[in-house]
């Protein structure tokens, strides 16, 4: 069953277009497909994601032809499948997040990875495919394609829709007058927003998948016209330069010893730094830019106003020269993110020097750097003074795709607290979910009241109403996170979960998936307005994502991760979600939260430890510096606090022991969804 749809990412690599990532959605069509396509385009186009994408495209050019032509196996069970489904793991992660998750609009759906070189017509499909071209990150292209006759359309009608690139509006014409919702004001705005991206043309599709018979008649001639017009109207801003400015840059590059005052004067010319950077990068690419104090000064001048400093064009430089540039930019530039991907001369000692310098640096991109293993990089980030909130490393992104477990023994277990990689002391989110089914109607909202967990105890009660409950423990301490990222991830989850109309029917796998994506898209820093970006792409937490995939294979239950040992000095988010369900209405009670930490170890006789229970304001005062604390407190007050209530402290001491017994398979273990459904049918 389903409205099956596949999604593909392509790019021009080594002279022709090739597939880089592929996904399957069991339920995606019409406006939903257009909405997911738009979100994916926004993520791929986001400035903070362009450099990591560029680095994986650079690495793709080094792959032999046999790599692209490898046989399709579709065998994702067990270990070692990352090279099959995610050889370019940042792009695969960005695609997974962009096509299935948007916390601001409450969008979450499940997508499954396919082998990266799956042909466009190689999936189980009945609602077309989405294709996105990321060759130009600043201007990605897209199209929709039908290779099967659209539902309820006869073969004669479908000719205009088949094997041809369709715009969003053309794609939706396949659903006109066929029992699907028509175009309203909201969907019209969606279609208008899609006009900013050019369409992929037939020549590109032919290069990518030459086995197909491309060239169907376009639904409307404007499909191709729109493609051509969009391509012509878009020009790289670096390519449009004033000839006088070009002459100035040439003079600067030709004069061997400019004074500091002269360089300062040139730097004030509008567009000078951008043009100088473009020329230096081109010279480095052509291998005619040599290391010298003058060229080092020129590079620093070109980059010192950049927030995201990209040194990958200068990867042929020695580590000594690269470190000099980095040191200069840390002390006198605006650098908050650093890209050294593909810089094979950089060593672990060099990175340690960079990390130890007190600066505003919060992101390091080290993709395609096998000379520095992930474990080594993470060990450098354990310093309490460290402020790096995001690390891009190929191993880190591939971990989530490395194992699609067949059973519980294959599960990637969550690391214990002593293996924490960052200064952030929060290990996990523990979520307790309760559904109250009442045949007389939903009771009055009881937000903020004490709940008697001892009497309730994670089981089904056939009393006045049916109560169904379960817990999901979501570890993310195998992610490089710090306080800003953790808080942003929690807000992402609150936003998406409180907007989900079907939240009450979601099982453990869906909840775990939402949590994993919420923290993968967490922002590492707030902008000048105190807001967090939702376009960030970080790695999916490997142990949690592995549990999601295993749990989904069993229909959503049981949750395979046990509650790890809670230790003094380590903290956990505790979140309680309740739904009141009546025959004619459903009420989602505002989620209640606490941040908890045991004040002592559990006793030898099995007695649970006592917990310290604090709110977000207290937590920020105790763990953050003054400047960060104030910014994050404002962020929480604006975006997190309105979505939550605080948990009554007594509940924590009763609830957590039940959580542990529940997750560890104690007497109050799982209630099956089917049993609950059967009981509901009998009662109602």
C-alpha positions in Angstrom: 0.0 0.0 0.0 1.0 3.6 -0.3 1.6 6.4 -2.7 5.2 5.4 -3.5 7.7 8.0 -4.7 11.5 8.0 -5.1 13.9 11.0 -4.8 17.3 11.4 -6.4 20.3 13.8 -6.1 22.5 14.1 -9.2 25.5 16.3 -10.1 28.0 16.6 -13.0 31.1 14.6 -12.1 34.0 13.9 -14.5 32.3 15.1 -17.6 28.8 13.6 -17.1 25.9 13.7 -14.7 25.7 10.9 -12.1 23.5 9.8 -9.2 24.9 10.6 -5.7 22.0 9.6 -3.4 18.6 8.0 -3.6 15.6 7.7 -1.2 12.3 5.9 -1.1 9.1 7.3 0.4 6.1 5.0 0.9 3.6 7.8 1.0 4.4 10.9 -1.1 2.6 12.5 -4.0 1.0 15.7 -5.3 1.4 18.8 -3.1 3.3 16.7 -0.5 6.0 15.9 -3.0 6.3 19.5 -4.0 6.6 20.6 -0.4 9.3 18.1 0.3 11.1 19.1 -2.9 11.1 22.8 -1.9 12.5 22.0 1.5 15.3 19.8 0.1 16.2 22.6 -2.3 16.3 25.1 0.5 18.7 22.8 2.5 21.0 22.2 -0.4 21.1 25.9 -1.3 21.7 27.1 2.3 25.0 28.9 2.6 26.1 26.8 5.6 25.8 23.6 3.6 27.5 24.6 0.4 31.1 24.0 1.4 30.5 20.5 2.7 28.6 19.6 -0.5 31.5 21.1 -2.6 34.0 18.9 -0.7 32.1 15.7 -1.4 31.7 16.7 -5.1 35.5 17.2 -5.2 36.0 13.8 -3.7 33.5 12.3 -6.2 35.7 13.3 -9.1 38.4 11.0 -7.8 36.2 7.8 -7.9 37.0 5.4 -10.7 34.4 4.5 -13.4 33.8 1.1 -11.8 32.5 2.8 -8.7 29.7 4.5 -10.6 28.8 1.3 -12.4 28.7 -1.0 -9.4 26.0 -3.6 -9.4 22.7 -3.0 -7.5 22.5 -5.2 -4.4 19.8 -3.7 -2.3 21.3 -5.5 0.7 21.3 -3.1 3.6 21.1 -5.6 6.5 24.1 -6.0 8.7 27.3 -3.9 8.7 29.3 -2.3 5.9 26.5 -0.9 3.8 27.5 2.8 4.1 29.6 2.7 0.9 26.5 1.2 -0.9 23.9 3.7 0.2 25.9 6.7 1.4 29.3 7.0 -0.2 28.8 10.8 0.0 27.4 10.9 3.6 26.9 14.6 4.0 24.8 14.8 0.8 22.9 11.7 1.9 22.2 13.2 5.3 21.2 16.6 3.9 18.9 14.8 1.4 17.3 12.7 4.2 16.7 15.7 6.4 15.6 18.1 3.7 13.1 15.7 2.1 11.5 14.5 5.4 11.8 17.1 8.1 10.8 20.7 8.7 10.3 21.5 12.4 8.9 25.0 11.8 6.1 23.7 9.7 5.6 20.5 11.7 6.6 18.2 8.8 8.1 14.8 9.5 7.8 11.7 7.4 10.0 8.6 7.0 12.2 8.0 4.0 14.4 5.0 3.4 17.8 5.1 1.6 18.3 3.3 -1.7 21.6 2.4 -3.2 23.2 5.7 -4.4 23.3 4.7 -8.1 19.7 3.3 -8.2 18.2 4.3 -11.6 15.3 6.7 -11.7 13.0 3.9 -12.7 14.4 1.3 -10.4 12.1 1.7 -7.4 8.6 0.6 -6.4 6.7 3.6 -7.8 3.3 4.9 -8.6 3.6 8.6 -8.1 6.7 9.7 -10.0 10.1 10.8 -8.9 11.8 13.9 -7.6 15.2 14.8 -9.0 17.6 17.5 -7.7 20.8 18.7 -9.3 23.4 20.1 -6.9 26.1 20.9 -9.4 25.7 24.6 -8.6 25.0 24.8 -4.8 24.0 28.4 -5.1 21.4 27.5 -7.7 20.2 23.8 -7.5 17.8 22.6 -10.2 14.9 20.2 -9.9 12.3 18.4 -11.8 9.6 15.7 -11.4 9.3 12.8 -13.7 6.7 10.1 -14.4 7.8 6.8 -15.9 4.6 5.0 -15.1 1.1 6.2 -16.1 -0.2 8.4 -13.3 -3.1 7.0 -11.3 -6.6 7.3 -12.9 -5.1 8.6 -16.2 -5.4 6.6 -19.4 -2.4 6.0 -21.6 -3.4 8.6 -24.2 -3.6 11.3 -21.5 -0.4 10.3 -19.9 1.8 10.8 -23.0 2.5 14.4 -22.2 3.6 13.6 -18.7 5.9 10.6 -19.3 9.7 10.7 -19.5 10.0 14.5 -19.5 11.1 16.9 -16.8 8.0 18.5 -15.2 7.8 21.7 -13.1 5.9 21.7 -9.9 2.8 23.1 -11.5 3.0 20.6 -14.4 3.5 17.7 -12.0 0.3 18.6 -10.1 -1.7 18.6 -13.3 -1.5 14.8 -13.1 -3.8 15.1 -10.0 -6.3 17.6 -11.4 -9.9 16.5 -11.1 -9.0 13.1 -9.7 -10.3 13.3 -6.2 -7.3 15.2 -4.9 -7.4 18.6 -3.2 -7.4 21.4 -5.7 -5.1 24.5 -5.8 -5.9 26.9 -3.0 -4.2 30.1 -1.9 -1.6 28.2 0.2 -0.7 25.8 -2.5 -0.5 28.6 -5.1 2.1 30.4 -2.9 4.0 27.1 -2.8 4.0 26.9 -6.6 5.1 30.5 -6.9 8.0 29.9 -4.5 9.2 27.0 -6.7 9.7 29.4 -9.7 13.0 30.6 -8.1 14.7 27.3 -9.0 15.4 26.3 -12.6 14.3 23.0 -14.1 16.6 20.2 -15.1 16.6 19.7 -18.8 16.2 16.5 -20.9 19.9 16.6 -21.9 20.9 16.3 -18.2 18.5 13.4 -17.6 19.8 11.7 -20.7 23.4 11.9 -19.5 22.4 10.7 -16.0 20.3 7.7 -17.2 21.0 7.0 -20.8 19.1 3.8 -20.8 15.7 5.6 -20.8 13.7 6.9 -23.8 13.7 10.6 -22.9 12.0 13.3 -24.8 8.3 13.2 -24.2 6.2 16.2 -25.2 6.2 18.7 -22.4 2.8 19.4 -20.7 3.3 23.1 -21.5 6.0 24.6 -23.6 7.0 26.8 -20.7 8.6 23.9 -18.8 11.6 24.0 -21.1 11.4 27.7 -21.6 11.4 28.2 -17.9 14.5 26.0 -17.6 16.4 28.0 -20.3 15.3 31.4 -18.9 16.3 30.5 -15.4 19.7 29.3 -16.5 20.3 32.5 -18.5 19.1 34.8 -15.8 21.3 33.3 -13.1 24.9 34.4 -13.1 27.4 33.8 -10.5 28.0 37.1 -8.8 31.7 36.5 -8.9 31.6 36.3 -12.7 30.0 39.7 -13.1 32.8 42.1 -12.3 33.8 45.6 -13.1 36.7 45.7 -15.5 38.4 48.4 -13.4 38.1 46.3 -10.3 39.7 43.4 -12.2 42.6 45.6 -13.1 43.1 46.6 -9.5 43.2 42.9 -8.5 45.7 42.2 -11.2 47.9 45.0 -9.9 47.7 43.7 -6.4 48.7 40.2 -7.5 51.6 41.6 -9.7 53.2 43.9 -7.1 55.4 41.8 -4.8 55.6 43.9 -1.7 52.5 46.0 -1.1 52.5 47.9 2.2 49.8 47.3 4.8 48.3 50.7 4.2 48.1 50.1 0.5 46.4 46.8 1.0 43.9 48.3 3.5 43.0 51.0 0.9 42.4 48.4 -1.8 40.4 46.2 0.7 37.8 49.0 1.1 36.8 48.9 -2.5 33.4 47.3 -2.9 33.7 43.7 -4.2 37.5 43.7 -3.9 37.8 40.9 -1.4 35.4 38.7 -3.2 37.2 39.2 -6.5 40.6 38.7 -5.0 39.5 35.5 -3.4 38.1 34.2 -6.7 41.4 34.9 -8.4 43.5 33.3 -5.7 41.3 30.2 -5.7 41.6 29.9 -9.5 45.4 30.3 -9.3 45.6 27.6 -6.6 43.4 25.3 -8.8 45.7 25.9 -11.7 48.7 25.2 -9.4 50.4 28.6 -10.1 49.9 30.0 -6.6 53.0 29.4 -4.6 53.6 29.7 -0.9 55.2 33.0 0.2 54.6 35.6 2.9 53.0 37.9 0.3 50.5 35.3 -0.9 49.8 34.4 2.7 49.0 38.0 3.4 46.8 38.2 0.2 44.8 35.1 1.3 44.2 36.5 4.8 43.1 39.8 3.3 40.6 38.0 1.0 39.2 35.8 3.8 39.3 38.0 6.9 35.7 39.2 6.6 34.3 35.7 6.0 32.4 33.9 8.7 32.9 30.6 7.0 36.5 30.3 5.9 37.2 27.8 3.2 40.9 26.8 2.9 40.2 23.7 0.7 41.3 25.6 -2.5 44.7 25.9 -0.9 45.0 22.3 0.1 48.3 21.9 -1.7 49.9 24.3 0.8 52.0 22.8 3.6 50.5 22.5 7.1 52.8 25.2 8.3 51.5 27.8 5.8 47.9 26.7 6.4 48.3 27.0 10.1 49.7 30.5 9.8 46.7 31.6 7.8 44.3 30.0 10.3 46.1 31.7 13.3 45.9 35.1 11.6 42.2 34.7 10.9 41.4 33.5 14.4 43.0 36.5 15.9 42.0 39.2 13.4 39.2 37.9 11.3 35.5 37.1 11.7 35.9 33.3 11.3 33.3 31.2 13.1 33.5 28.1 10.8 36.6 26.6 9.2 36.8 24.3 6.2 40.0 22.2 5.9 38.4 19.3 4.0 40.6 17.5 1.6 43.7 19.2 3.1 45.8 16.1 3.4 48.8 18.0 4.9 46.9 19.0 8.0 47.7 16.8 11.1 45.9 16.1 14.4 48.5 18.3 16.1 47.6 21.2 13.8 43.9 20.8 14.6 44.6 20.7 18.3 46.4 24.1 18.0 43.4 25.5 16.2 40.9 24.2 18.8 43.0 25.3 21.8 43.1 28.9 20.6 40.3 30.9 22.3 38.1 32.3 19.5 34.6 32.4 18.1 35.2 29.2 16.1 32.3 26.8 16.5 32.4 24.6 13.3 35.2 22.6 11.7 34.7 20.8 8.3 37.2 18.0 8.0 35.5 15.8 5.4 37.7 13.5 3.2 40.6 13.6 5.7 41.4 10.0 6.3 44.8 10.9 7.9 42.9 12.1 11.0 40.5 9.4 12.2 37.2 10.5 13.8 38.2 9.2 17.2 41.3 11.4 17.2 39.3 14.5 16.3 36.6 13.8 18.9 39.3 13.3 21.6 40.5 16.8 20.9 37.1 18.2 21.7 36.8 16.9 25.3 38.2 20.0 26.8 35.7 21.8 29.1 36.7 25.1 27.4 36.0 23.8 23.9 33.2 25.6 22.0 33.2 23.6 18.8 29.6 22.6 18.3 29.8 20.9 15.0 32.3 18.7 13.3 32.0 17.5 9.7 33.9 14.3 9.3 33.2 11.6 6.8 33.2 8.8 9.4 30.8 10.7 11.7 28.2 11.1 8.9 28.7 7.6 7.6 28.0 6.0 11.1 24.3 6.4 10.8 24.3 4.5 7.5 26.9 1.9 8.5 24.5 -0.6 10.0 20.9 -1.4 9.2 20.4 -3.9 11.9 18.6 -7.2 11.4 18.0 -7.9 15.0 18.8 -6.5 18.4 22.3 -8.0 18.6 23.4 -5.9 15.6 22.3 -2.7 17.2 24.9 0.0 17.8 24.7 0.6 21.5 24.7 4.1 22.8 28.0 5.1 24.4 28.1 5.7 28.1 28.7 9.1 29.6 32.4 8.7 30.0 32.7 8.6 26.2 31.1 12.0 25.8 32.8 13.8 23.0 32.0 17.4 23.8 31.7 19.8 26.8 28.0 19.5 26.8 26.9 17.5 29.8 23.5 16.4 28.4 23.4 12.7 27.3 19.9 11.9 26.1 16.3 12.7 25.9 13.9 10.4 27.8 10.4 10.7 26.6 7.3 9.2 28.3 4.2 9.1 26.2 0.7 8.5 27.6 -2.6 8.2 25.7 -5.9 8.4 27.6 -8.8 6.9 25.7 -12.2 7.8 27.1 -15.6 6.8 25.6 -17.3 9.8 27.2 -15.1 12.4 25.6 -11.7 13.9 26.4 -11.4 15.0 30.0 -10.5 18.6 30.9 -7.0 19.7 30.2 -4.9 18.9 33.3 -1.6 20.5 32.2 0.8 21.1 35.0 -0.9 18.8 37.5 0.8 16.0 39.3 0.4 12.5 37.7 0.3 9.5 39.9 2.9 7.3 38.1 3.0 4.7 40.9 -0.6 3.9 40.4 -0.4 4.1 36.6 2.9 2.4 35.9 3.4 2.0 32.2 0.6 -0.5 31.5 -2.9 -0.7 30.0 -5.7 0.0 32.5 -9.2 -1.2 31.5 -11.0 1.1 33.9 -13.1 4.2 33.1 -10.8 4.8 30.2 -8.0 2.9 28.4 -4.5 4.2 29.1 -1.6 3.2 26.9 1.9 4.3 27.6 5.5 3.6 26.6 8.9 5.2 26.8 11.6 6.1 24.3 15.1 6.8 25.4 17.0 8.8 22.7 20.7 9.0 23.3 22.7 11.6 21.4 26.0 11.6 23.4 27.7 10.1 20.3 27.1 13.4 18.5 29.4 16.4 18.8 27.1 18.7 20.6 27.4 21.6 23.0 24.8 23.5 25.0 23.6 25.7 22.0 23.2 22.6 19.8 21.4 20.6 22.5 19.0 23.4 23.3 18.3 24.1 19.6 17.7 20.4 19.1 15.2 20.2 21.9 13.3 23.2 20.5 13.3 21.6 17.1 11.7 18.5 18.6 9.1 20.5 20.6 8.1 22.4 17.5 7.7 19.4 15.2 6.0 17.1 17.8 3.5 19.6 19.0 2.4 20.3 15.4 1.9 16.7 14.5 -1.8 15.9 14.2 -1.1 12.2 14.2 1.3 12.3 17.1 -0.9 10.1 19.4 -0.7 7.3 16.9 3.1 7.4 16.4 5.1 4.5 17.7 8.7 4.5 19.1 10.3 4.5 15.7 8.5 7.7 14.6 9.4 9.4 17.8 13.0 8.3 17.7 13.2 9.5 14.1 11.9 12.9 15.0 14.4 13.3 17.9 17.3 12.1 15.7 16.4 14.6 13.0 15.8 17.4 15.5 19.3 17.2 16.9 20.9 16.6 13.4 19.4 20.0 12.3 20.3 21.7 15.6 22.0 25.1 15.2 25.5 25.5 16.6 25.1 29.2 17.2 22.4 31.9 17.3 22.3 34.7 14.8 22.4 38.3 15.6 18.6 38.3 16.1 18.9 35.5 18.6 17.4 32.9 16.3 18.6 29.4 15.4 18.9 28.3 11.7 16.9 25.2 10.7 18.9 24.7 7.5 21.9 23.3 9.3 22.9 19.7 8.4 24.7 17.8 11.1 25.2 14.0 11.5 22.4 11.8 12.6 23.1 10.2 16.0 24.3 6.7 15.0 23.0 4.6 17.9 19.6 6.3 17.9 19.3 6.1 14.1 20.2 2.4 14.2 17.5 1.8 16.9 15.0 3.7 14.7 15.7 1.4 11.7 15.5 -1.7 13.8 12.3 -0.6 15.6 10.7 0.2 12.3 11.4 -3.3 11.0 9.2 -4.6 13.9 6.3 -2.3 13.1 7.3 0.5 15.6 7.8 -1.5 18.8 9.5 -2.5 21.0 12.1 0.1 21.5 15.5 -1.7 21.5 17.6 0.8 23.5 17.9 0.3 27.3 18.2 3.3 29.6 21.9 3.7 30.2 23.3 4.2 33.7 22.5 7.7 34.9 25.5 9.2 36.7 26.0 12.2 39.0 27.2 15.2 37.1 25.5 14.1 33.8 22.1 15.4 32.8 19.1 14.2 30.8 16.1 15.9 29.2 12.9 14.3 30.6 9.8 15.0 28.5 6.2 13.8 29.2 3.7 13.9 26.4 0.0 13.2 27.1 -2.9 12.9 24.8 -6.6 12.9 25.8 -8.6 11.0 23.2 -12.4 11.0 23.0 -14.7 9.8 20.3 -15.1 13.2 18.8 -12.0 15.1 19.8 -8.3 14.8 20.7 -6.5 17.1 23.0 -2.7 17.2 23.2 -1.7 18.4 26.6 1.3 20.8 26.5 4.4 18.7 27.0 6.1 18.8 30.4 9.8 18.8 30.8 12.6 18.7 33.4 16.4 18.4 33.3 17.5 15.7 35.7 20.7 14.3 37.2 21.2 11.7 39.9 22.8 13.2 43.1 24.1 9.7 44.0 24.6 6.3 42.4 21.8 3.7 42.8 22.2 1.5 45.9 23.4 -2.1 45.7 20.0 -3.5 46.6 18.5 -2.0 43.4 16.9 1.1 45.0 16.8 4.0 42.5 19.0 7.0 43.1 17.5 10.4 44.1 17.5 13.0 41.4 18.1 16.7 41.2 15.3 18.2 39.1 15.9 21.7 37.6 14.4 23.9 34.9 16.1 25.3 31.8 16.8 28.7 33.4 18.7 27.0 36.3 20.5 24.7 34.0 21.8 27.6 31.8 23.0 29.5 34.9 25.0 26.6 36.0 26.7 25.4 32.8 27.0 28.4 30.5 29.2 31.5 30.4 27.5 34.8 31.0 27.3 35.9 27.4 26.0 32.5 26.1 23.7 32.1 29.0 21.9 35.3 28.4 21.4 34.6 24.6 20.3 31.1 25.2 17.9 32.0 28.0 16.3 34.5 25.7 16.1 31.9 22.9 14.4 29.4 25.3 12.0 32.0 26.6 10.9 32.8 23.1 10.9 29.4 21.4 10.9 26.7 24.0 9.1 27.8 27.1 5.8 28.7 25.3 5.6 25.1 24.1 6.2 23.4 27.5 5.2 23.2 31.2 7.5 22.2 34.0 7.3 18.7 35.5 6.3 18.4 39.2 9.4 17.2 41.0 7.7 14.3 42.7 6.8 12.8 39.4 10.5 12.4 38.4 11.3 10.3 41.4 8.4 8.0 40.6 8.7 8.0 36.9 12.4 7.3 36.2 12.5 3.9 38.0 9.4 2.9 36.0 11.1 4.0 32.8 14.1 1.9 33.6 12.0 -1.2 34.4 9.9 -0.6 31.3 12.9 -0.3 29.0 14.8 -3.1 30.5 11.9 -5.6 30.0 10.5 -5.6 33.5 7.0 -6.7 34.5 5.4 -3.6 33.0 6.8 -4.1 29.5 5.2 -3.4 26.2 1.5 -3.1 25.3 1.0 -4.0 21.7 -0.6 -1.5 19.4 -2.9 -4.1 17.9 -4.2 -5.1 21.3 -5.1 -1.4 22.1 -6.9 -1.1 18.7 -8.9 -4.2 19.4 -9.9 -2.9 22.9 -10.9 0.4 21.4 -13.2 -1.3 18.9 -14.9 -3.3 21.6 -15.4 -0.4 23.9 -16.7 2.0 21.3 
